[in-house]
Amino acid sequence: MRDRLGMLRNAVLLDSVPDGELEQLAALVRPVPLNAAETFAVRGQPSPGMVLVDAGSLEVILDSTPICSLSPGSIFSEESLVGDSPSPATLRAAIASEIGVLERDAVEGQLDLMPKLWNVLDRAWRHRLLTARLYSIDLFRDVPAAVRLALADAFEEVDLPAGALLAEEGKVLDSFWVIREGQAELELPEGNDPPSVLLRVGEYVGDLAVVEDFPQTATVTAPYGLRAMKLNRATFRKVVGRFPGALAEVESAAARRKESIL
């Protein structure tokens, strides 16, 4: 426990979490023995969790080539505590090794007991993953990074029940939604096969809604419920209004998109 607590203290993601909560977190670490040449994580596949190396040596592999080794005390894939991101590399034991694994599901089940940790993980998710998603959208790509960070902090987290409506075809929407957990269903025009497509974690609905009244081109529902991030137009304008020229940049990008569609 003492060694793992020290490793958790060395994780950049967790550097502001108090010791009391780190001790609770250390108790959730699951021990995993690995044989020599045994693969534990595969690049591009779902991450098994944050890995703490207790003993032995593990190879970090990219494109079939080992790029470094992890010795006792090392940490791998701490970002897996933040979201359902794929493993950034393949992890293979160079010799018989022992690791501890901190799984996101186990951590989330105890977050009510670790409020500081929740704040750290939520902020990290917003600043790492939500800002990256904003950058991938043409409306927000050319604004300064500080604007995207401020917008990420301004999103409201919302748990939607089964059957909830995120957007309705032909109706004006005043909020921009990004899926955080779960799936939404986008209905395709009649005659399509399949009749709908799934929107997964990180996908979004209604980005233009923060700029103007724009009738939605499809209906999107949450058939089984989901957790989403919501940014309404009033909050968007309040945030970007703090940055000179940012609103004009977003509006110009929206106009360029509409011109390309027409």
C-alpha positions in Angstrom: 0.0 0.0 0.0 2.8 2.4 0.9 4.6 2.0 -2.5 1.4 2.4 -4.4 0.5 5.5 -2.5 3.9 6.9 -3.4 3.3 6.1 -7.1 -0.1 7.8 -7.0 1.5 10.9 -5.5 3.8 11.0 -8.5 0.9 10.9 -11.1 0.6 14.4 -12.6 -3.1 14.0 -13.0 -3.5 13.4 -9.2 -1.0 15.9 -7.9 -3.7 18.1 -6.2 -5.6 15.2 -4.6 -5.2 15.1 -0.8 -3.4 12.2 0.8 -6.6 10.9 2.5 -8.3 10.4 -0.8 -5.1 8.9 -2.4 -5.1 6.3 0.4 -8.7 5.4 -0.5 -7.7 5.3 -4.2 -4.7 3.0 -3.4 -7.1 0.5 -1.8 -8.9 0.2 -5.2 -5.7 -0.9 -7.0 -6.1 -4.5 -8.3 -2.9 -6.7 -8.4 -2.2 -8.4 -11.7 0.8 -10.8 -12.2 2.2 -11.0 -15.7 4.3 -13.7 -17.3 7.3 -12.8 -19.5 6.2 -11.7 -22.9 2.6 -11.4 -21.8 0.6 -8.5 -23.3 -1.6 -6.5 -21.0 -2.8 -3.6 -23.1 -3.1 -3.2 -26.9 -2.8 0.1 -28.7 -6.1 1.4 -30.0 -8.2 -1.1 -27.9 -10.1 0.0 -24.8 -7.7 0.8 -22.0 -7.7 -1.7 -19.1 -7.0 1.1 -16.7 -4.2 3.1 -15.1 -1.2 0.8 -14.6 1.3 1.0 -11.7 4.4 -1.1 -12.1 5.2 -3.0 -8.8 8.0 -5.3 -10.0 9.7 -6.4 -13.1 9.9 -4.6 -16.4 7.3 -3.8 -19.1 7.9 -2.6 -22.7 5.9 0.2 -24.2 5.3 -0.7 -27.9 4.3 1.5 -30.9 3.9 0.0 -34.4 5.6 -3.2 -33.2 8.6 -1.3 -32.0 9.5 -1.0 -28.2 10.0 2.7 -27.5 10.8 2.5 -23.8 10.5 0.3 -20.7 8.7 0.8 -17.5 10.5 -0.1 -14.2 9.0 -0.4 -10.7 7.4 2.9 -9.7 6.3 3.8 -13.2 2.8 4.7 -14.2 1.1 4.1 -17.6 -2.2 5.4 -19.1 -3.3 7.7 -16.2 -5.7 9.3 -18.8 -7.8 6.2 -18.6 -9.2 7.5 -15.3 -10.6 10.5 -17.2 -12.5 8.9 -20.1 -13.0 5.8 -22.2 -10.0 6.5 -24.4 -8.2 3.7 -26.1 -4.8 2.5 -24.9 -2.1 4.9 -26.3 0.4 2.0 -26.8 0.8 -1.7 -26.4 2.1 -2.8 -23.0 4.0 -6.1 -22.7 6.0 -7.7 -19.9 9.7 -8.0 -20.8 10.2 -10.4 -17.8 7.8 -11.8 -15.2 6.3 -8.7 -13.6 3.7 -7.5 -11.1 1.5 -4.6 -11.8 -1.4 -2.8 -10.0 -4.4 -1.7 -12.1 -6.7 1.1 -11.2 -9.9 0.7 -13.2 -12.1 3.6 -14.1 -15.3 1.8 -13.1 -13.9 0.9 -9.7 -12.9 4.6 -9.1 -16.3 6.0 -10.3 -18.1 3.7 -7.9 -16.3 5.4 -5.0 -16.3 9.0 -6.1 -18.9 10.1 -3.6 -16.3 9.4 -1.0 -13.6 11.3 -2.8 -15.0 14.7 -3.8 -11.6 16.3 -4.5 -10.7 13.4 -6.8 -14.0 13.9 -8.6 -13.2 17.6 -9.2 -9.7 16.7 -10.5 -11.0 14.0 -12.9 -13.9 16.2 -14.1 -11.6 19.1 -14.8 -9.1 16.9 -16.5 -11.8 15.4 -18.8 -13.0 18.8 -19.7 -9.5 20.2 -20.4 -8.1 17.1 -22.2 -11.0 15.5 -24.1 -13.7 18.2 -24.3 -11.3 20.9 -25.5 -9.9 18.4 -28.1 -13.5 17.8 -29.3 -14.1 21.5 -29.6 -10.9 22.0 -31.6 -12.1 19.3 -34.0 -15.3 21.4 -34.8 -14.8 24.1 -37.4 -16.7 26.7 -35.3 -14.2 26.7 -32.5 -10.9 25.7 -34.3 -9.6 29.2 -34.9 -10.4 30.8 -31.6 -7.6 30.9 -29.0 -7.0 27.9 -26.8 -8.0 29.9 -23.8 -11.5 30.3 -25.3 -11.9 26.5 -25.7 -10.8 25.9 -22.1 -13.3 28.5 -20.8 -16.1 26.9 -22.9 -15.2 23.4 -21.6 -15.5 24.7 -18.0 -18.9 26.2 -18.8 -20.6 23.1 -20.0 -23.2 21.7 -17.7 -23.2 17.9 -17.0 -26.7 16.5 -17.5 -28.0 12.9 -17.0 -30.8 12.3 -19.5 -33.4 9.5 -18.9 -34.3 6.9 -21.4 -36.3 8.4 -24.3 -35.1 11.9 -23.7 -35.0 14.2 -26.8 -31.8 16.1 -27.6 -32.9 17.5 -31.0 -36.0 17.3 -33.1 -36.0 17.6 -36.9 -37.2 21.0 -38.1 -37.2 22.5 -34.6 -34.9 25.2 -33.3 -32.4 24.1 -30.7 -30.8 26.5 -28.2 -28.2 24.1 -26.7 -25.1 22.3 -27.9 -24.7 18.7 -26.6 -21.6 16.5 -26.4 -22.1 12.9 -25.3 -20.0 12.0 -22.3 -21.2 8.5 -21.5 -23.7 6.3 -23.3 -25.1 6.5 -26.8 -27.7 8.6 -28.6 -29.6 7.7 -31.7 -29.9 9.9 -34.8 -32.9 9.1 -37.0 -32.2 9.0 -40.7 -34.8 10.2 -43.4 -37.5 7.6 -44.2 -36.4 4.9 -46.6 -32.8 4.6 -45.2 -31.5 1.2 -44.1 -30.6 1.2 -41.3 -33.2 3.8 -40.2 -30.8 5.3 -37.6 -27.2 5.6 -36.6 -25.6 5.7 -33.1 -23.8 8.7 -31.7 -21.1 7.6 -29.3 -19.0 9.2 -26.6 -17.5 12.5 -27.9 -20.0 13.0 -30.7 -22.2 16.0 -30.6 -25.5 17.6 -31.6 -26.4 21.2 -32.3 -23.1 23.1 -32.3 -24.7 25.9 -34.5 -27.4 26.4 -31.9 -25.0 28.4 -29.7 -24.7 30.9 -32.6 -28.2 31.3 -34.0 -31.7 29.8 -34.5 -30.9 27.0 -36.9 -33.6 24.3 -37.5 -32.3 20.8 -36.8 -31.9 18.5 -39.7 -32.5 15.3 -37.7 -34.1 14.0 -34.6 -31.7 12.7 -31.9 -32.9 10.8 -28.8 -31.3 9.0 -25.9 -33.1 5.6 -26.1 -31.4 4.1 -23.0 -30.5 7.3 -21.3 -27.0 8.9 -21.3 -24.8 11.5 -19.6 -24.1 14.5 -21.7 -22.5 17.9 -21.6 -24.8 20.9 -22.4 -23.9 24.4 -23.4 -26.7 26.8 -24.0 -26.5 30.0 -26.1 -26.7 32.4 -23.3 -23.8 30.8 -21.4 -21.8 30.5 -24.7 -22.2 34.2 -25.4 -21.3 35.2 -21.8 -18.1 33.1 -22.0 -16.8 34.2 -25.4 -17.8 37.7 -24.6 -14.8 37.8 -22.2 -12.4 37.3 -25.2 -12.3 40.2 -27.8 -12.9 39.0 -31.3 -13.9 35.4 -30.3 -17.6 35.7 -31.0 -16.9 37.3 -34.4 -14.6 34.4 -35.2 -17.2 31.8 -34.4 -19.9 33.6 -36.3 -17.6 33.8 -39.4 -16.9 30.1 -39.2 -20.7 29.4 -38.9 -21.3 31.6 -42.0 -18.6 29.7 -44.0 -20.1 26.4 -43.1 -23.6 27.4 -44.2 -22.2 28.7 -47.5 -20.5 25.4 -48.1 -23.7 23.5 -47.4 -25.8 25.8 -49.7 
